[in-house]
Amino acid sequence: MLSLLLLVCVTSSLGAPVNILNSWNGGFQGTFTVHADHAVHGWKAHLTFDKPIDSLEIWKATVVSHSPTEWVVKNMPWDADLKPGEDLVIEFIGHMSGDQAPQSTYVIEGAGAGSSSGTIGTGGTGSGTTGSATQAPNQANTQPPAAHTGNPITPGSSSTGGSAMKYDYGKALGLSILFFDAQRSGKLPANNPIPWRGDSAVNDNDQGHDLSGGWYDAGDHVKFNLPMAFSTWVLEWGMLKFKDGYEAAGQLDMACDMIKWPLEYFLKCWVPSKNTLYVQVGDGNSDHSFWGRPENMNMARPAFKVTPSCKGSDVAGDTVSALAAGYLVFKDVCQDTAFASKLLTAAKSLYTFTKSNRGIYTQCVNAAAQFYSSSGEKDEVATAAAWMYKATQEDKYLTDAKSLYPAGTPWGFAWNDANSGAALLLYEATKDDTYKRDIEAFVKSYLPGGGIQTTPCGLAWRDQWGPNRYAANAAFIAAIAAEEGIEPDSFKNFAMSQINYLLGDNKYHMSYEIGFGSKFPQHPHHRGSSCPTTTTQCSIGDPGPNPNVLKGGLVGGPDNGDNYDDRRDDYVKNEVACDYNAGFQSALAGLRHFAANNALPPAPTSKC
């Protein structure tokens, strides 16, 4: 087994065609494949285009350098290692002028004589190896070819319902709120509902500026504001759109308490007098070397910020969205007008900062790049503008949102891709068919036969890293779209099929949400949950189930064959994260809303 992948220089003339799936005015979607014929520990790809590309959004890789026509990307930490014979399909979206996708080739740097399909070989010549994906015709506004065939969900134009819930969506929603409460950092309130959590990181600060509070990101104890802010506005959207779902579940007060926590933290992070937005507290590498409860941390916790000299409109834009949506939540749902006013004031000044300081934050904040490398910022700024319009009804924000909106079919809806959210917010505001078409295309790409693989048991499997999250987020987008009258029956059925899979319609007839039902993960990759409160010493390898039940946590999920291992050391399948639960919780609220309004179709038949 090779312990090192030898990298060699290659030239673009060796490249083979990129697979162009889709194109539209201003952008295109493509894929290339990395194939390993031996054990690989790191890879790099050169993408060459026959005309300039303005920006590149890519999810399983990060851009390391580029010119207008050549972009070099390398693996992310979690996909550096490839087994012999393994294929890794890399998807990306390019933004450029015009509506014709460029001709594009790619080359994989590797050690070997070179072969087809992007092979990284074992030969000793040291030559570069090329990809061999087949180029599809450039067709504007088309869907990617199907990766998996199955019975498609029949589209519907009318909304029927009145069926009973197969699973108790309200109970699952209440558990999810407890997960976010378990992620709290700082001095906990007297009504803390998590008995095994205590005060932690109460001294988070930067030169005396208080940065305590917020949510720990996942199974670790870093506060990454990009996914935290994304999670916050997705949760707020669910509270606004499906308030009666929360009321029917008896969880509205708990939700208001839950969502106030990150908002109070964001108000600390934004310092308008200094044009400074703090975007991270804690160092990922030193944090990951510690397996223990947050209450027992003693490592240094540096703070990182964006400023006019270190731009970050992606993380700033998501924070604007969280504050603006929070204003609406506390004005209209949680009935706290004084707090709502603070949020709107902060959102307005932060939006001005965001618009004036455009840039990708991980190109400056290196401490975040290894963990949450951002591939673009236009989607977050467009979404921020759309939320500002929704909060203020001022036309200048709508004008910004329209001009910034990146059209097309997004790869997914997640912390690094807010496009679907922007499309739905713009459709709500304008009823313009342009946005409706993009929403329909996105949801249909997740339906069986729509281009994204469906597991044998029915999960829309977008990626090995958090597939449950991507399916739940797509379910939320489908629920919002259905509420807006976009293919309501079809999209409700899809949302139910995904949420029901997560709650029990799967190979193991278990819930992937901890604490729901009688069978759920016992060993989530989560330090606080896995460590007894009676000791300061614990290990990822400690035997037995986690001593503290992380109620409501949604684990990463199965592989593309529905196979899942309940192992604490498997952070791919069994970690939890705030952004894993955000769309999941809001989708649950949507389904509970449909049930409360006699508008829930019959549950789709389980495939397993």
C-alpha positions as CSV (number, residue, x, y, z in Angstrom):
1,M,0.0,0.0,0.0
2,L,1.4,3.3,-1.0
3,S,1.7,5.9,1.8
4,L,2.2,8.8,-0.5
5,L,0.8,9.9,-3.8
6,L,3.6,11.3,-6.0
7,L,2.5,14.5,-7.8
8,V,4.0,15.4,-11.1
9,C,3.6,18.2,-13.5
10,V,1.2,17.7,-16.5
11,T,0.1,19.8,-19.4
12,S,-3.4,20.6,-20.4
13,S,-2.8,18.9,-23.8
14,L,-3.1,15.5,-22.1
15,G,-6.6,16.3,-20.8
16,A,-9.8,14.4,-21.6
17,P,-13.3,15.9,-21.8
18,V,-15.2,17.0,-18.7
19,N,-18.7,15.7,-18.6
20,I,-21.0,18.8,-19.2
21,L,-24.4,18.0,-17.7
22,N,-26.3,21.3,-17.9
23,S,-25.9,24.9,-19.0
24,W,-27.8,28.1,-18.7
25,N,-27.2,31.8,-19.2
26,G,-24.3,32.6,-16.9
27,G,-23.3,29.1,-15.9
28,F,-22.9,25.4,-16.4
29,Q,-22.7,22.2,-14.5
30,G,-20.1,19.4,-15.0
31,T,-18.4,16.4,-13.5
32,F,-15.1,14.6,-13.8
33,T,-14.0,11.3,-12.2
34,V,-10.9,10.4,-10.2
35,H,-10.2,6.7,-10.5
36,A,-7.5,5.0,-8.4
37,D,-6.0,1.7,-9.3
38,H,-4.0,1.7,-6.0
39,A,-4.4,3.1,-2.6
40,V,-4.3,6.9,-2.9
41,H,-3.6,9.5,-0.2
42,G,-4.2,12.8,-1.9
43,W,-5.0,14.0,-5.5
44,K,-5.0,17.1,-7.6
45,A,-6.8,17.9,-10.8
46,H,-6.3,20.6,-13.5
47,L,-9.4,21.8,-15.3
48,T,-8.8,23.7,-18.5
49,F,-11.6,25.7,-20.3
50,D,-11.6,27.2,-23.8
51,K,-12.9,30.5,-22.5
52,P,-12.6,32.4,-19.2
53,I,-14.5,31.2,-16.1
54,D,-15.5,33.8,-13.5
55,S,-15.8,31.4,-10.6
56,L,-16.0,27.7,-9.8
57,E,-18.2,26.1,-7.1
58,I,-16.9,22.7,-6.2
59,W,-17.8,20.5,-3.2
60,K,-15.5,17.5,-3.0
61,A,-12.4,19.5,-3.7
62,T,-11.0,23.0,-3.0
63,V,-9.6,25.4,-5.5
64,V,-5.8,25.9,-4.9
65,S,-5.0,28.2,-7.8
66,H,-6.5,29.4,-11.0
67,S,-6.2,31.6,-14.1
68,P,-9.3,32.6,-16.1
69,T,-9.0,29.4,-18.2
70,E,-7.2,26.9,-15.9
71,W,-8.4,25.9,-12.4
72,V,-6.4,23.6,-10.1
73,V,-8.3,21.8,-7.4
74,K,-7.3,19.3,-4.8
75,N,-9.0,16.8,-2.5
76,M,-10.8,17.8,0.7
77,P,-9.5,16.2,3.9
78,W,-12.3,13.5,3.9
79,D,-11.8,12.4,0.3
80,A,-8.0,12.3,0.0
81,D,-7.9,8.5,0.6
82,L,-9.2,6.3,-2.2
83,K,-9.2,2.5,-2.2
84,P,-7.8,0.5,-5.1
85,G,-10.5,0.5,-7.8
86,E,-12.5,3.3,-6.2
87,D,-14.1,6.1,-8.4
88,L,-14.7,9.5,-7.0
89,V,-17.1,11.7,-9.1
90,I,-16.4,15.4,-8.6
91,E,-19.3,17.8,-9.5
92,F,-18.9,21.5,-10.0
93,I,-20.7,24.6,-11.2
94,G,-18.9,27.2,-13.3
95,H,-20.0,30.8,-13.7
96,M,-19.2,32.7,-16.9
97,S,-20.6,35.1,-19.4
98,G,-23.1,33.8,-22.0
99,D,-25.2,30.7,-22.2
100,Q,-22.9,28.3,-24.0
101,A,-20.8,26.0,-21.7
102,P,-17.1,26.0,-22.6
103,Q,-15.2,23.1,-23.9
104,S,-13.4,21.6,-21.0
105,T,-10.7,19.0,-20.3
106,Y,-9.1,17.7,-17.1
107,V,-6.0,16.1,-16.0
108,I,-5.3,14.2,-12.7
109,E,-1.8,14.5,-11.3
110,G,-0.5,11.1,-10.3
111,A,2.2,8.6,-10.2
112,G,1.9,6.1,-13.1
113,A,1.7,5.6,-16.8
114,G,-1.8,6.9,-17.1
115,S,-5.0,5.3,-18.2
116,S,-8.6,6.1,-18.7
117,S,-11.3,7.5,-16.4
118,G,-9.0,9.8,-14.4
119,T,-6.9,6.8,-13.2
120,I,-4.1,7.4,-10.7
121,G,-1.9,4.5,-11.6
122,T,0.9,2.5,-10.0
123,G,3.4,2.5,-12.8
124,G,6.8,4.1,-12.4
125,T,7.0,6.5,-15.3
126,G,5.9,9.5,-13.3
127,S,3.6,10.8,-16.1
128,G,0.4,12.6,-15.6
129,T,-2.9,10.7,-16.1
130,T,-6.0,11.9,-17.8
131,G,-9.7,11.6,-17.4
132,S,-12.1,10.1,-19.9
133,A,-15.5,11.3,-19.0
134,T,-17.9,11.5,-22.0
135,Q,-19.0,15.0,-22.9
136,A,-22.8,15.5,-23.1
137,P,-24.3,17.9,-25.6
138,N,-24.6,21.4,-24.3
139,Q,-28.3,21.9,-23.6
140,A,-29.6,24.9,-21.8
141,N,-31.8,24.2,-18.7
142,T,-31.6,20.5,-19.0
143,Q,-31.3,18.0,-16.2
144,P,-28.3,15.7,-15.6
145,P,-28.6,12.2,-17.0
146,A,-30.1,9.7,-14.5
147,A,-27.6,8.0,-12.2
148,H,-30.1,5.5,-10.9
149,T,-33.4,4.3,-12.3
150,G,-36.4,3.8,-10.2
151,N,-40.1,4.5,-10.1
152,P,-40.5,8.3,-10.4
153,I,-42.9,10.1,-8.2
154,T,-45.7,11.2,-10.3
155,P,-46.0,15.0,-10.5
156,G,-49.3,16.5,-9.3
157,S,-50.7,19.9,-9.8
158,S,-53.4,19.9,-7.1
159,S,-53.0,19.4,-3.4
160,T,-54.9,16.6,-1.7
161,G,-54.4,15.2,1.7
162,G,-55.9,14.5,5.1
163,S,-53.9,11.4,5.8
164,A,-52.5,10.4,9.1
165,M,-48.8,10.7,9.9
166,K,-46.9,7.5,9.6
167,Y,-44.3,8.8,12.1
168,D,-44.8,11.4,14.8
169,Y,-43.2,14.3,13.1
170,G,-43.9,16.6,16.1
171,K,-42.0,14.3,18.5
172,A,-39.1,14.2,16.1
173,L,-39.1,18.0,15.8
174,G,-39.0,18.4,19.6
175,L,-36.1,16.0,19.9
176,S,-34.2,18.0,17.2
177,I,-34.6,21.2,19.3
178,L,-32.9,19.3,22.2
179,F,-30.0,18.5,19.9
180,F,-29.3,22.2,19.3
181,D,-29.6,22.8,23.0
182,A,-26.9,20.2,23.6
183,Q,-24.7,22.1,21.2
184,R,-24.7,25.3,23.3
185,S,-21.5,27.0,24.2
186,G,-21.0,29.5,27.0
187,K,-22.8,29.9,30.3
188,L,-26.0,27.9,30.2
189,P,-29.3,29.3,31.4
190,A,-31.2,28.0,34.4
191,N,-33.7,26.3,32.1
192,N,-31.0,24.2,30.3
193,P,-32.9,21.0,29.3
194,I,-29.7,18.9,28.8
195,P,-28.8,17.4,32.2
196,W,-25.3,16.3,31.1
197,R,-24.3,19.7,29.8
198,G,-22.7,22.5,31.8
199,D,-21.0,25.9,31.3
200,S,-18.1,25.8,28.8
201,A,-15.9,28.1,26.8
202,V,-17.2,31.0,28.9
203,N,-14.0,33.0,28.3
204,D,-14.1,32.9,24.5
205,N,-12.9,36.4,23.5
206,D,-10.6,38.4,21.3
207,Q,-8.5,40.9,23.2
208,G,-11.3,41.3,25.7
209,H,-14.2,41.3,23.2
210,D,-16.7,38.8,24.5
211,L,-17.4,36.0,22.1
212,S,-19.0,33.5,24.4
213,G,-22.2,31.7,23.3
214,G,-23.3,30.2,20.0
215,W,-23.3,26.5,19.0
216,Y,-20.5,24.0,18.8
217,D,-20.4,22.9,15.2
218,A,-20.6,19.1,15.3
219,G,-19.1,16.4,17.5
220,D,-16.2,18.8,18.3
221,H,-16.1,22.2,19.9
222,V,-15.2,24.8,17.3
223,K,-17.7,27.5,16.5
224,F,-17.7,27.8,12.7
225,N,-20.0,30.7,11.9
226,L,-20.6,29.8,8.2
227,P,-22.5,26.6,8.9
228,M,-23.9,28.0,12.1
229,A,-25.4,31.0,10.4
230,F,-26.8,28.9,7.5
231,S,-28.4,26.5,10.1
232,T,-29.9,29.5,11.9
233,W,-31.7,31.0,9.0
234,V,-32.9,27.6,7.7
235,L,-34.4,26.9,11.2
236,E,-35.9,30.4,11.2
237,W,-37.5,29.9,7.8
238,G,-39.2,26.8,9.1
239,M,-40.5,28.7,12.1
240,L,-41.9,31.4,9.9
241,K,-43.3,29.2,7.2
242,F,-44.6,26.4,9.4
243,K,-45.4,28.2,12.7
244,D,-48.6,26.1,13.2
245,G,-46.5,22.9,12.8
246,Y,-44.5,24.0,15.8
247,E,-47.7,24.9,17.6
248,A,-49.3,21.5,16.8
249,A,-46.2,19.8,18.2
250,G,-46.3,22.0,21.3
251,Q,-42.7,23.2,20.6
252,L,-43.1,26.9,19.7
253,D,-41.7,28.2,23.0
254,M,-38.8,25.7,23.0
255,A,-38.0,26.7,19.4
256,C,-37.9,30.4,20.3
257,D,-35.6,29.7,23.2
258,M,-33.4,27.5,20.9
259,I,-33.0,30.0,18.1
260,K,-32.3,33.0,20.4
261,W,-29.0,31.4,21.4
262,P,-27.0,31.7,18.1
263,L,-28.6,35.1,17.4
264,E,-27.3,36.6,20.6
265,Y,-23.9,35.2,19.7
266,F,-24.0,36.8,16.2
267,L,-24.8,40.2,17.7
268,K,-21.6,39.8,19.7
269,C,-19.7,38.8,16.5
270,W,-20.7,41.9,14.5
271,V,-18.8,45.0,15.6
272,P,-20.1,47.7,13.2
273,S,-17.9,50.5,14.7
274,K,-14.8,48.5,13.7
275,N,-16.2,47.0,10.4
276,T,-15.3,43.6,11.9
277,L,-17.3,40.3,11.9
278,Y,-15.9,37.4,13.9
279,V,-16.4,34.2,12.0
280,Q,-14.8,31.4,14.0
281,V,-13.7,30.6,17.6
282,G,-11.4,27.7,18.2
283,D,-8.7,26.0,16.0
284,G,-9.9,22.8,14.3
285,N,-6.6,21.0,14.5
286,S,-6.0,21.5,18.2
287,D,-9.6,20.9,19.0
288,H,-9.6,17.6,17.1
289,S,-6.6,16.4,19.1
290,F,-8.8,16.6,22.3
291,W,-11.4,13.9,23.0
292,G,-13.4,15.1,25.9
293,R,-16.3,17.2,27.2
294,P,-16.4,20.9,26.3
295,E,-16.6,21.6,30.0
296,N,-13.1,20.1,30.4
297,M,-11.4,22.0,27.5
298,N,-8.2,23.9,28.3
299,M,-6.6,24.5,24.9
300,A,-6.3,28.0,23.4
301,R,-9.3,29.1,21.5
302,P,-8.2,31.8,18.9
303,A,-10.8,34.0,17.2
304,F,-10.9,34.8,13.5
305,K,-12.6,37.6,11.7
306,V,-13.4,39.2,8.4
307,T,-12.8,42.9,7.8
308,P,-12.3,45.2,4.7
309,S,-8.8,43.8,4.4
310,C,-9.9,40.2,4.9
311,K,-13.1,39.9,3.0
312,G,-15.8,37.3,3.5
313,S,-19.2,38.1,2.0
314,D,-20.2,34.5,2.1
315,V,-20.1,34.1,5.9
316,A,-21.2,37.8,6.3
317,G,-24.2,37.2,3.9
318,D,-25.3,34.1,5.8
319,T,-25.1,36.1,9.1
320,V,-27.2,38.8,7.5
321,S,-29.8,36.2,6.6
322,A,-29.8,34.8,10.1
323,L,-30.3,38.3,11.6
324,A,-33.0,39.4,9.1
325,A,-34.9,36.2,9.4
326,G,-34.5,36.4,13.1
327,Y,-36.1,39.8,13.1
328,L,-39.2,38.4,11.5
329,V,-39.2,35.4,13.8
330,F,-39.1,37.5,17.0
331,K,-41.5,40.1,15.6
332,D,-44.1,37.7,14.3
333,V,-43.6,34.3,16.0
334,C,-41.8,34.7,19.3
335,Q,-43.3,38.1,20.2
336,D,-40.2,39.9,21.4
337,T,-40.2,43.2,19.5
338,A,-37.3,44.7,21.4
339,F,-35.0,41.8,20.5
340,A,-36.3,41.9,16.9
341,S,-35.4,45.5,16.6
342,K,-31.8,44.8,17.6
343,L,-31.6,42.1,15.0
344,L,-32.8,44.3,12.2
345,T,-30.5,47.1,13.1
346,A,-27.5,44.7,13.0
347,A,-28.7,43.1,9.8
348,K,-28.9,46.5,8.0
349,S,-25.4,47.6,8.9
350,L,-23.9,44.1,8.3
351,Y,-25.6,44.0,4.9
352,T,-23.8,47.2,3.9
353,F,-20.5,45.7,5.1
354,T,-21.3,42.5,3.1
355,K,-22.1,44.3,-0.1
356,S,-18.9,46.5,0.2
357,N,-16.5,43.7,1.0
358,R,-17.1,40.9,-1.5
359,G,-14.9,37.9,-1.2
360,I,-14.6,34.2,-0.1
361,Y,-13.7,34.1,3.5
362,T,-11.7,30.9,3.4
363,Q,-9.2,32.6,1.0
364,C,-8.3,34.8,4.0
365,V,-9.3,32.8,7.1
366,N,-7.0,29.8,6.6
367,A,-8.1,28.2,9.9
368,A,-11.5,27.6,8.3
369,A,-10.4,26.4,4.9
370,Q,-9.5,22.8,5.9
371,F,-13.0,22.3,7.4
372,Y,-15.5,24.6,5.7
373,S,-13.9,25.7,2.5
374,S,-16.3,28.0,0.7
375,S,-16.5,27.8,-3.1
376,G,-18.4,31.0,-3.8
377,E,-20.2,33.9,-2.2
378,K,-22.8,35.2,-4.7
379,D,-25.4,32.7,-3.5
380,E,-25.1,33.8,0.1
381,V,-25.2,37.5,-0.8
382,A,-28.2,37.0,-3.0
383,T,-30.0,35.1,-0.2
384,A,-29.0,37.9,2.3
385,A,-30.6,40.5,0.0
386,A,-33.7,38.4,-0.4
387,W,-34.1,38.1,3.4
388,M,-33.5,41.8,3.8
389,Y,-36.3,42.5,1.3
390,K,-38.6,40.1,3.2
391,A,-37.8,41.9,6.4
392,T,-38.0,45.5,5.2
393,Q,-40.0,45.4,1.9
394,E,-37.4,47.9,0.5
395,D,-37.0,47.5,-3.2
396,K,-33.3,48.1,-3.2
397,Y,-32.8,44.7,-1.6
398,L,-35.0,42.9,-4.1
399,T,-33.0,44.6,-6.9
400,D,-29.8,43.3,-5.4
401,A,-31.2,39.8,-4.9
402,K,-32.3,39.6,-8.5
403,S,-29.0,40.8,-9.9
404,L,-26.9,38.5,-7.7
405,Y,-29.0,35.3,-8.0
406,P,-26.9,32.5,-9.6
407,A,-29.4,30.8,-11.9
408,G,-29.4,27.1,-12.6
409,T,-29.8,23.8,-10.9
410,P,-27.7,23.6,-7.7
411,W,-25.7,20.6,-6.6
412,G,-27.4,20.6,-3.2
413,F,-28.9,22.8,-0.5
414,A,-26.4,23.1,2.3
415,W,-23.9,25.4,4.1
416,N,-21.9,25.9,0.9
417,D,-24.8,26.3,-1.5
418,A,-27.7,28.7,-0.7
419,N,-29.0,28.9,-4.3
420,S,-32.2,27.0,-3.7
421,G,-33.0,29.2,-0.7
422,A,-32.5,32.3,-2.8
423,A,-34.7,30.9,-5.6
424,L,-37.5,30.2,-3.2
425,L,-37.3,33.5,-1.5
426,L,-37.3,35.3,-4.8
427,Y,-40.2,33.2,-6.0
428,E,-42.1,34.1,-2.9
429,A,-41.5,37.8,-3.6
430,T,-42.0,37.9,-7.4
431,K,-43.8,34.7,-8.5
432,D,-41.5,34.9,-11.5
433,D,-41.4,31.6,-13.4
434,T,-37.6,31.9,-13.8
435,Y,-37.2,31.0,-10.1
436,K,-40.0,28.5,-10.2
437,R,-38.2,26.5,-13.0
438,D,-35.0,26.4,-10.9
439,I,-36.8,25.2,-7.9
440,E,-38.6,22.5,-9.8
441,A,-35.4,21.4,-11.5
442,F,-33.6,21.2,-8.2
443,V,-36.2,19.1,-6.4
444,K,-36.8,16.8,-9.5
445,S,-33.0,16.2,-9.6
446,Y,-33.4,14.5,-6.2
447,L,-36.4,12.4,-7.3
448,P,-35.7,8.8,-8.4
449,G,-34.4,8.9,-12.0
450,G,-33.6,12.7,-11.7
451,G,-29.9,12.5,-11.8
452,I,-29.0,12.0,-8.1
453,Q,-28.5,8.4,-7.0
454,T,-31.3,6.8,-5.0
455,T,-30.4,4.0,-2.6
456,P,-32.2,0.7,-3.0
457,C,-34.3,1.6,0.1
458,G,-35.1,5.1,-1.2
459,L,-32.7,7.7,0.2
460,A,-31.7,10.4,-2.3
461,W,-28.0,9.9,-1.8
462,R,-26.1,13.0,-2.8
463,D,-22.7,12.3,-1.1
464,Q,-21.0,10.0,1.3
465,W,-20.4,12.8,3.7
466,G,-23.7,13.5,5.5
467,P,-26.1,12.0,3.0
468,N,-29.0,12.2,5.5
469,R,-28.3,16.0,5.7
470,Y,-28.6,16.5,1.9
471,A,-31.8,14.4,1.7
472,A,-33.4,16.3,4.6
473,N,-32.4,19.7,3.2
474,A,-33.9,18.8,-0.2
475,A,-37.0,17.6,1.7
476,F,-37.3,21.0,3.3
477,I,-36.9,22.8,0.0
478,A,-39.6,20.5,-1.4
479,A,-41.9,21.3,1.6
480,I,-41.5,25.1,1.1
481,A,-42.1,24.7,-2.6
482,A,-45.2,22.7,-2.0
483,E,-46.5,25.3,0.4
484,E,-46.0,27.8,-2.4
485,G,-48.1,25.7,-4.7
486,I,-45.3,24.2,-6.8
487,E,-46.2,20.6,-7.6
488,P,-47.6,20.2,-4.1
489,D,-48.5,16.5,-4.1
490,S,-45.3,15.3,-5.8
491,F,-43.1,17.4,-3.6
492,K,-44.9,16.5,-0.4
493,N,-44.5,12.9,-1.3
494,F,-40.8,13.3,-1.9
495,A,-40.4,15.2,1.4
496,M,-42.2,12.4,3.2
497,S,-40.2,9.7,1.5
498,Q,-37.0,11.2,2.7
499,I,-38.0,12.1,6.3
500,N,-39.7,8.7,6.7
501,Y,-36.5,7.0,5.5
502,L,-34.6,8.8,8.2
503,L,-37.2,7.9,10.9
504,G,-37.5,4.2,10.0
505,D,-38.3,3.4,6.4
506,N,-34.8,2.0,5.8
507,K,-32.8,-1.2,5.7
508,Y,-32.5,-1.5,9.5
509,H,-36.0,-0.2,10.4
510,M,-34.3,2.2,12.7
511,S,-34.3,6.0,13.3
512,Y,-31.2,7.9,12.2
513,E,-32.4,10.6,14.7
514,I,-31.1,9.7,18.1
515,G,-33.8,9.1,20.7
516,F,-36.7,8.7,18.2
517,G,-38.4,5.3,18.5
518,S,-36.9,2.2,20.1
519,K,-33.9,1.7,17.7
520,F,-31.4,4.5,17.0
521,P,-27.7,5.1,16.9
522,Q,-25.9,4.4,20.2
523,H,-22.4,5.5,19.4
524,P,-22.6,8.9,17.7
525,H,-19.3,10.7,17.0
526,H,-19.8,13.4,19.6
527,R,-17.3,14.1,22.4
528,G,-19.7,15.4,25.0
529,S,-22.2,12.6,24.5
530,S,-19.5,9.9,24.7
531,C,-17.8,11.1,27.9
532,P,-19.2,10.4,31.4
533,T,-19.8,13.5,33.5
534,T,-18.1,11.9,36.4
535,T,-14.6,11.9,34.9
536,T,-12.3,14.2,33.0
537,Q,-10.8,11.3,31.1
538,C,-12.5,9.5,28.1
539,S,-11.5,8.1,24.7
540,I,-13.1,7.7,21.3
541,G,-12.4,4.0,21.8
542,D,-14.3,3.6,25.1
543,P,-16.6,0.5,25.0
544,G,-20.3,0.6,25.2
545,P,-22.9,3.1,24.0
546,N,-22.5,6.8,24.7
547,P,-23.3,7.4,28.3
548,N,-25.2,10.6,27.5
549,V,-28.0,10.3,25.0
550,L,-27.7,13.0,22.3
551,K,-31.4,13.3,21.8
552,G,-32.4,14.6,18.4
553,G,-29.0,14.4,16.7
554,L,-29.2,13.3,13.1
555,V,-26.2,11.2,12.2
556,G,-24.5,11.4,8.8
557,G,-26.1,8.3,7.3
558,P,-25.5,5.2,5.2
559,D,-23.5,4.5,2.1
560,N,-25.2,4.3,-1.3
561,G,-26.2,0.7,-0.7
562,D,-28.1,1.6,2.6
563,N,-25.3,0.1,4.7
564,Y,-24.6,1.9,8.0
565,D,-22.2,1.2,10.9
566,D,-23.0,2.6,14.4
567,R,-19.4,3.3,15.3
568,R,-18.1,6.2,17.2
569,D,-14.9,6.4,15.2
570,D,-16.7,6.6,11.9
571,Y,-17.1,10.3,11.6
572,V,-18.3,10.0,8.0
573,K,-21.4,7.9,8.8
574,N,-21.9,8.7,12.5
575,E,-21.0,12.3,13.2
576,V,-23.7,14.9,13.9
577,A,-23.7,18.6,13.1
578,C,-25.9,21.7,13.4
579,D,-26.3,21.9,9.6
580,Y,-27.3,18.2,9.5
581,N,-30.3,19.0,11.7
582,A,-31.4,22.4,10.4
583,G,-33.2,21.4,7.2
584,F,-34.3,18.1,8.9
585,Q,-36.1,20.0,11.6
586,S,-37.7,22.5,9.3
587,A,-38.9,19.7,7.0
588,L,-40.4,18.0,10.1
589,A,-42.2,21.3,10.8
590,G,-43.5,21.4,7.3
591,L,-44.9,17.9,7.4
592,R,-46.5,18.6,10.8
593,H,-48.0,21.7,9.3
594,F,-49.5,19.7,6.4
595,A,-50.9,17.2,8.9
596,A,-52.4,19.9,11.0
597,N,-54.1,21.4,8.0
598,N,-55.5,18.2,6.6
599,A,-53.1,18.5,3.6
600,L,-50.8,15.5,4.1
601,P,-51.0,12.9,1.3
602,P,-50.8,9.2,2.2
603,A,-47.3,8.1,3.2
604,P,-45.2,6.7,0.3
605,T,-44.7,3.0,0.5
606,S,-41.5,2.0,2.2
607,K,-39.1,0.2,-0.2
608,C,-37.5,-1.9,2.6
